Amino acid sequence: MGKKLDPNVIRIGDQVKVIKPEFVERVGYPLSFDDACTIIAEKYSDKINEFMGSIFPETSDLNKARSLTLKSYWCKSKSFHRIVKALAYTYIDQHRFGGNERKIYTYTLDEEIWQNQVVYGKAVVKTGLYYGPSGGHYPYEDDFEPGGLDKCKTHMLLNIGNAFADCKPMFSIPKYYGWIEACNVEKVK
């Protein structure tokens, strides 16, 4: 005999109804890598462009011939974006991701409330307060505790979309496609 399936478990391909339209923007710490890149690009683009122009002065002459400014050239270049990303890593390290609380950041889509959606994917994420590693290495003894999350909570996220009624979920094109916590939906029987 096979195992009986729990009727309350939400699986990929099931239909759910959105009861609380709070969709997941991202999961993480207050300062994301993308936020740091934006801050660096806005705050230091002139200095980065000046630095790049001082290292590669021939680019300045090349841009005059094309009637572009040095700044517009470097801001559009891959090199500029690579430098911004490298500086963003340092910025994040210095600001410790803006805090030690890992949480779910959401936004509301009121038009999706009470809408039936199809589940396309699932993910498990954790939230809590980060604490760093501790301990040290003593002769003949390793007393080391790795870092982790205090007050850790586990959350089930569902990737949902509104499929065409006549199509099977895996072949349909969703109207809306996004992540939502499982506690914000109910399974359609």
Secondary structure, DSSP 8 states (H G I E B T S, - for coil): ------TTS--TT-EEEESS-EEEEEEE-SS-HHHHHHHHHHHHHHHHHHHHHHH-HHHHHHHHHTT--HHHHHHHSHHHHHHHHHHHHHHHHHHGGGSSEEEEEEEE-GGGTT-EEEEEEEEEEEEEEEE--EEEEETTEEEEE--EEEEEEEEEEEEEE---TTS-GGGS--SSEEEEEGGGEEE--
